Amino acid sequence: MYWTLELASKLEDAPWPATKDELIDYAQRSGAPLTVIENLQEMEDEGEIYECIEDIWPDYPSKEDFFFNEEEY
């Protein structure tokens, strides 16, 4: 299982919080690439509810990661 920014971004609009099965269903209905669905299927399923994409991929960059000080320019 591997995540890239492009793959993980397909789940940004998922109905959070969600279970693994709900995320797989969302990915299939939204036309996400097969790799996204395979990555979700490979996750361990302990009935966990995921609150956001960071619960699945902790390295997912937030909007703050792209923030820069506009006043400097």
Backbone as numpy.savetxt, mean C-alpha at the origin, in Angstrom:
# Nx Ny Nz CAx CAy CAz Cx Cy Cz
8.34 -11.46 -2.04 7.49 -10.29 -2.04 8.39 -9.06 -2.04
8.09 -8.15 -2.93 8.80 -6.89 -2.96 7.84 -5.76 -3.31
8.10 -4.60 -2.75 7.26 -3.44 -3.01 8.11 -2.35 -3.65
7.53 -1.66 -4.57 8.13 -0.46 -5.13 7.12 0.66 -4.92
7.57 1.87 -5.10 6.68 3.01 -4.94 5.48 2.90 -5.88
5.74 2.49 -7.11 4.66 2.36 -8.09 3.65 1.30 -7.67
4.13 0.15 -7.20 3.22 -0.92 -6.79 2.42 -0.52 -5.56
3.08 0.01 -4.56 2.40 0.39 -3.32 1.40 1.51 -3.55
1.68 2.38 -4.50 0.76 3.50 -4.76 -0.59 3.01 -5.27
-0.66 1.81 -5.78 -1.94 1.25 -6.25 -2.89 0.99 -5.09
-2.36 0.98 -3.86 -3.19 0.73 -2.68 -3.47 1.99 -1.88
-2.98 3.14 -2.34 -3.18 4.38 -1.59 -4.65 4.66 -1.32
-5.51 4.42 -2.29 -6.93 4.73 -2.15 -7.76 3.55 -1.66
-7.10 2.53 -1.17 -7.83 1.36 -0.65 -8.68 1.78 0.54
-9.73 1.05 0.82 -10.62 1.39 1.94 -10.01 1.02 3.29
-9.12 1.86 3.78 -8.45 1.60 5.06 -9.40 1.89 6.20
-9.33 1.21 7.30 -8.59 -0.02 7.58 -9.19 -1.21 6.83
-8.32 -2.19 6.56 -8.76 -3.33 5.76 -8.00 -4.58 6.15
-8.62 -5.73 5.89 -7.96 -7.01 6.10 -7.21 -7.38 4.83
-6.43 -8.41 4.92 -5.69 -8.89 3.76 -6.65 -9.23 2.62
-7.73 -9.95 2.92 -8.69 -10.34 1.88 -9.37 -9.12 1.25
-9.67 -8.12 2.06 -10.28 -6.90 1.53 -9.32 -6.16 0.62
-8.04 -6.15 0.96 -7.04 -5.49 0.12 -6.87 -6.23 -1.21
-6.87 -7.56 -1.15 -6.77 -8.35 -2.38 -7.98 -8.08 -3.27
-9.16 -8.06 -2.67 -10.38 -7.78 -3.42 -10.31 -6.39 -4.05
-9.87 -5.40 -3.29 -9.75 -4.04 -3.82 -8.77 -4.00 -4.99
-7.62 -4.65 -4.82 -6.60 -4.65 -5.87 -7.14 -5.29 -7.15
-7.88 -6.36 -7.02 -8.45 -7.02 -8.20 -9.49 -6.12 -8.86
-10.37 -5.52 -8.08 -11.44 -4.68 -8.64 -10.90 -3.40 -9.26
-9.79 -2.88 -8.72 -9.25 -1.62 -9.23 -8.28 -1.81 -10.39
-8.03 -3.06 -10.75 -7.15 -3.32 -11.89 -5.67 -3.15 -11.58
-5.30 -3.38 -10.34 -3.89 -3.28 -9.95 -3.09 -4.36 -10.66
-1.80 -4.10 -10.89 -0.96 -5.11 -11.53 -0.95 -6.43 -10.74
-0.75 -7.52 -11.43 -0.73 -8.84 -10.82 0.31 -8.92 -9.69
1.40 -8.20 -9.82 2.45 -8.21 -8.79 1.90 -7.71 -7.46
1.02 -6.70 -7.48 0.43 -6.18 -6.25 -0.40 -7.27 -5.57
-1.21 -7.95 -6.36 -2.06 -9.02 -5.83 -1.21 -10.16 -5.28
-0.17 -10.53 -6.00 0.72 -11.60 -5.53 1.41 -11.20 -4.23
1.85 -9.95 -4.13 2.49 -9.47 -2.89 1.53 -9.55 -1.72
0.28 -9.17 -1.94 -0.71 -9.24 -0.87 -0.99 -10.69 -0.47
-1.04 -11.58 -1.45 -1.30 -12.99 -1.16 -0.16 -13.62 -0.37
1.05 -13.14 -0.55 2.22 -13.69 0.15 2.31 -13.23 1.61
1.55 -12.21 1.97 1.60 -11.72 3.35 1.02 -12.77 4.29
1.60 -12.86 5.49 1.06 -13.77 6.49 -0.31 -13.27 6.92
-1.26 -14.17 7.02 -2.61 -13.76 7.38 -2.95 -14.28 8.77
-2.94 -13.37 9.71 -3.30 -13.71 11.08 -4.57 -12.98 11.48
-5.38 -12.64 10.49 -6.61 -11.91 10.75 -6.36 -10.46 11.11
-5.17 -9.99 10.82 -4.77 -8.63 11.16 -5.52 -7.61 10.32
-5.80 -6.47 10.92 -6.41 -5.37 10.18 -5.32 -4.31 9.98
-5.14 -3.93 8.73 -4.13 -2.95 8.36 -4.77 -1.57 8.33
-4.16 -0.63 9.02 -4.69 0.72 9.14 -4.31 1.61 7.95
-3.15 1.34 7.35 -2.67 2.17 6.24 -1.59 1.42 5.48
-1.15 1.98 4.38 -0.14 1.33 3.54 1.17 1.11 4.30
1.47 1.97 5.27 2.70 1.81 6.04 2.70 0.53 6.87
1.52 0.00 7.19 1.45 -1.27 7.92 1.91 -2.43 7.03
1.78 -2.26 5.73 2.19 -3.30 4.79 3.63 -3.08 4.34
3.95 -1.83 4.03 5.30 -1.48 3.58 5.78 -0.29 4.41
6.49 -0.55 5.51 6.91 0.52 6.43 7.76 1.61 5.77
8.42 1.31 4.67 9.28 2.29 4.01 8.53 3.17 3.02
7.20 3.04 2.96 6.43 3.84 2.02 6.62 5.31 2.34
7.08 6.11 1.37 7.34 7.52 1.65 6.04 8.31 1.86
6.06 9.16 2.85 4.89 10.01 3.12 5.03 11.31 2.34
3.99 12.09 2.32 4.05 13.39 1.64 5.12 14.28 2.27
5.37 14.09 3.55 6.39 14.89 4.23 7.79 14.58 3.70
8.00 13.38 3.19 9.30 13.03 2.64 9.62 13.84 1.40
8.59 14.36 0.74 8.79 15.13 -0.48 8.69 16.63 -0.23
8.50 17.01 1.02 8.34 18.43 1.37 9.69 19.12 1.34
9.70 20.31 0.80 10.90 21.13 0.87 10.47 22.53 1.23
11.40 23.29 1.73 11.10 24.62 2.20 11.00 25.56 1.00
9.77 25.95 0.67 9.55 26.79 -0.50 10.10 28.20 -0.30
10.23 28.61 0.95 10.70 29.95 1.22 12.18 30.12 0.88
12.91 29.04 0.75 14.33 29.12 0.40 14.52 29.51 -1.05
13.48 29.34 -1.86 13.64 29.57 -3.30 12.95 30.82 -3.74
